[in-house]
Amino acid sequence: MATDALIDRFLHGLAPLRPLALWAHGSLAGGDYQEGRSDLDLIAVLPGPVGLAAVRQTVTLHRRLRTEPLAAALHCSYVTRATLADPDRSHLTWAHGHVMRRPVTPVTRCELHRFGRVLHGEAPGALLPPVPAHELNEFVVRDQRDYWRPAVGKARLWRQDVWVDLGLLTFARATFTLREGRLISKREALDELPRLGAPAEVVEDIRRRRYGRTAPSADHRADRQADHRTDRQADRRLVRRAEVTRSYLGPAIDELVAAYA
């Protein structure tokens, strides 16, 4: 399996940093991972401060791996034993081909505790403080209110598959977490969306792209680009899908936030 081979190479490259642990969360940990489609979401726990030398080493490692199969989907946050306890602290992260800083969210922390996959070293329970229910719920509501609701107003974003997928699936997962007090996978969230009144045509579009037998090939995409008539039809479809998605998601988020804020 190419994923296992990539993880092995990544762990070998991490060795000079003497990681205390390497954990997977997200799809790989939750049983919803699809090689070639899903992101590979990791947390590396380092023994000491992440100084300039460590930053350089991690950037070099990721750049060396970038030609490997699936490496573009490998995202990793680098934390330390001393900094992991602070849920608001931003950590060195490699994602989407570049370095950034972002926190390990309460959702990620809960995933790690409940079904995190240990790839190396100590288990999450040995290093990571538990997440109180109120902290998880507050984060979920805040994320919907402060991030996703303003994004609904940016029409251009919703012509992209990733925004449609994550926008609806994150909403379904947030709703379920607030209602039932537990996390669900993206596949479970997809099954939840019809019960939440999401537009059937968009739900089926997500299901087909994420869980269909084959993803569109590079040749197929090239053929579409060569056919201007097909391109115009595709553009109209994307515009309609964006409008339908935004028309549903905006009021749905407002209702959720009003109920739980």
C-alpha positions, 0 to 999 in steps of 0.5 A: 500500500502506497500510504504505508510506504510513504509513512515509513519514509516519513518516519525515517526522515523524522528520525533525526528529530527524535519524535516521541510519537507520530499519530494519525487522525482524520480519515486514516484513523477513523476508518474512512481513508481512501488512498489517492483521495483522502488527506493523510493527517498527522501529528508529530510530537517532538521532545523539545522546542521547535526552533529554526533548525527543526523548522529547516529539517521539517521543510527539507523532509517534506520537500524531499518527499514531494515527488513520492506518490500521495505526498501532496496529501500528507499534512503534519503538525509539529508539537512538543510535550510542553506545548500540546496542552494549550488548545489555542496555541499555533504549531508549525504545520506542513500542509498544502505544500507549504509551511504555516502555523495553526492550532490542534483543534478540539475536534482533532484532539477528540479524534486522537483520544477516541480513535487516533492511530499510533504510528510511532511512540506513545499513545495520545492518552499518555501525552494529550489532555482530554477535551471537555465536552463544553470545549468541543461544543464551543469550538464546533459552534464557533467554527460554523459561525466565524469561519463557515458562515462568512465563507458562504457569502463568497460565491467564487469559493463554492464552484470548487469541489473542496468547498462544497464537500467540506462545507456540507460534510463539516456542517453535518458532522458539527450538527451530529456532534452537538446533538449526540455528543460524539464524532462521526466520519465523513462517510457517516456525515454524507449519510446524515445530510439527507436527514438534515434537508441538504439538496439531494443533487449536491449530496449525490454529487459528493458521494459520486466524487468521493466514493465512486469507483474511479476518480476522473483521469488526467486524460479525461480532464484534458479532453474536457478542456479541449471541448469548449462546449463541454466546458461551458456546460460544466461551468453552468453546472458548477454555478448552479451547484454553488447556488444550491449549496449556498442557498441551503448552507447559509440558513442551515448554519444560522439555525444551528448557531442560534440553537446552540450558541 
